[in-house]
């Protein structure tokens, strides 16, 4: 798949999607691409994972619409705990990053992946987000 770097195996990604089929497929895509995946179908369990440390997780990929806690709530709480964690939102809505930020200014994100997506699109979004992290350092 395109966009992979040799150091992708060093990167851990937390995926949160209440649809267990999407979570399973997404996790397999990323694992085959060399990422370590922390997958959760329950956003509350994902937040507890962040609260318990998960210092290796550098990127959170979250669905927008989930029961119990929305992706927006998860992102805000995650950023309170881990301000440097990068955020990618997955959504079926046709929205650009700037449109998203203007509607949800209190939800800081680094990238958006639109569902349905092709595996290389997700891998590229995460790879680019990690590159932004490295370039900012």
C-alpha positions in Angstrom: 0.0 0.0 0.0 1.2 3.5 -0.7 2.3 6.1 1.8 4.0 3.7 4.2 7.3 4.4 5.7 9.8 1.9 7.2 9.1 3.2 10.6 5.3 2.6 10.5 5.8 -0.5 12.7 6.9 1.9 15.5 3.6 3.7 15.5 0.6 2.7 17.5 -2.9 3.8 16.5 -6.1 3.8 18.5 -9.2 3.0 16.4 -12.6 3.6 17.9 -15.8 2.7 15.9 -19.0 1.2 17.4 -19.5 -0.9 14.2 -17.5 -4.0 15.1 -17.2 -5.0 11.4 -15.7 -1.7 10.5 -13.4 -1.8 13.5 -12.2 -5.3 12.6 -11.5 -4.5 8.9 -9.9 -1.2 9.8 -7.7 -2.9 12.4 -6.6 -5.6 10.0 -5.8 -3.0 7.3 -3.5 -1.1 9.7 -1.9 -4.2 11.2 -1.0 -5.4 7.7 0.5 -2.0 7.0 2.8 -2.3 10.0 0.9 -0.3 12.7 0.2 -1.6 16.2 -3.5 -1.2 16.7 -5.5 -0.6 19.9 -9.1 -1.1 18.7 -12.3 -0.3 20.7 -15.9 -0.6 19.8 -16.8 1.3 23.0 -15.7 4.9 23.2 -15.8 4.8 27.0 -13.4 1.8 27.1 -11.2 3.7 24.6 -11.1 6.8 26.9 -10.3 4.5 29.9 -7.4 3.1 27.9 -6.1 6.7 27.4 -6.6 7.5 31.1 -4.6 4.4 32.0 -1.6 5.5 30.1 -1.4 4.3 26.5 1.6 6.5 25.9 2.5 4.6 22.8 -0.7 5.6 21.0 0.2 8.6 18.9 -3.0 8.9 16.7 -6.6 8.4 17.6 -8.9 7.5 14.7 -12.5 7.9 15.8 -15.9 7.6 14.2 -18.1 10.6 14.7 -21.4 9.0 15.6 -21.3 6.4 18.4 -23.6 5.5 21.3 -22.7 6.3 24.9 -20.2 9.0 23.8 -19.8 10.8 20.5 -16.5 11.0 18.7 -16.5 14.8 19.5 -16.8 14.0 23.2 -14.1 11.4 23.0 -11.7 13.7 21.2 -12.2 16.6 23.7 -11.6 14.3 26.7 -8.6 12.6 25.0 -7.1 16.0 24.2 -7.5 17.0 27.9 -5.5 13.9 28.9 -3.1 13.8 26.0 -2.9 17.3 24.3 -0.2 16.1 21.8 -2.2 13.0 20.6 -3.1 13.5 16.9 -6.7 13.1 15.9 -8.3 11.7 12.7 -12.1 11.6 12.5 -14.0 9.1 10.3 -17.3 10.3 8.9 -19.7 9.5 6.2 -20.5 13.3 5.9 -19.0 15.3 3.0 -17.1 17.9 5.0 -13.6 19.3 4.7 -11.3 19.8 7.7 -11.8 23.6 7.7 -15.6 23.1 7.5 -15.4 20.7 10.3 -13.4 23.1 12.5 -15.7 26.0 11.8 -18.8 23.9 12.9 -17.0 22.2 15.8 -14.3 24.6 17.0 -13.9 22.9 20.3 -13.0 19.6 18.7 -9.4 19.8 17.5 -8.6 17.4 14.6 -5.6 16.8 12.4 -7.3 15.0 9.5 -10.6 13.5 8.2 -11.2 10.2 6.5 -14.5 9.9 4.7 -16.4 6.6 4.8 -16.5 4.5 2.8 -12.7 4.7 2.3 -10.2 2.5 0.5 -7.5 1.0 2.6 -4.7 3.1 1.1 -6.7 6.3 2.0 -6.7 5.4 5.7 -3.1 4.4 5.7 -2.1 7.6 3.9 -4.1 9.7 6.4 -2.4 8.1 9.4 1.1 8.2 7.7 0.6 11.9 6.9 -0.6 12.7 10.4 2.6 11.0 11.8 4.7 13.0 9.4 3.1 16.3 10.7 4.0 15.2 14.2 7.6 14.5 13.2 7.9 17.8 11.3 6.5 19.8 14.2 9.1 18.4 16.6 
